[in-house]
Amino acid sequence: MPYRIRDLCLAVIIAVVLFPLAAAISFIILVVHGRPVFYFERRVGLNGRSFTLYKFRTLALVTNHAKVNNDLENRVLKNGTPENCQGVFLKFLRKYSLDELPQVWNVLTGSMSIVGPRPMPAHELQYRFGSDTSKVTSVRPGMTGLWQVSGRNDLTPEERHRLDLCYIETRSGLSDLKIILKTFYAVVSGRGAY
């Protein structure tokens, strides 16, 4: 089965089954934490095309002109305060990757796949992969991937990028199926997510 057809079938199933959960998450974020409910960021996808990545917002809104450092390797406020102001519910969403649910829309619209390398902003993609950037953008980025089921955020950035390249070089329908099945365990266990 071609990757795109598989992605559409899985995305439709996920959207239908998890719509009530996504609606409940949206409502809780809106009532407890206020707007915006969603987080949007431009990322690089297939063939280097830019697209908008969707997530539930899990960062607390910061006031008093404090800026949030968006570097996933070192999530602290620039005033030195650790990012512990996000609230229990938002931390729960991140731990169990429920903040990623809106990316089903990215899969339905064709900008992402279920399995693939993690999409990155243009500046980070070039910095991390250098001459391998074209290899990374030769496939659709994914909601999950090899590094997400191999340690998630417990891995160093170098290990994550090595696993993304390994996935691209060895991808197959069978390897994707294994990654999808392992994703369920990784998400339920909550290990390596923060």
Helices and strands as residue ranges (DSSP letters): H 3-28, I 29-33, E 38-44, G 46-48, E 50-56, H 88-95, G 98-100, H 103-108, E 113-115, H 122-129, G 130-132, H 133-136, E 142-144, G 152-154, H 157-170, H 173-189
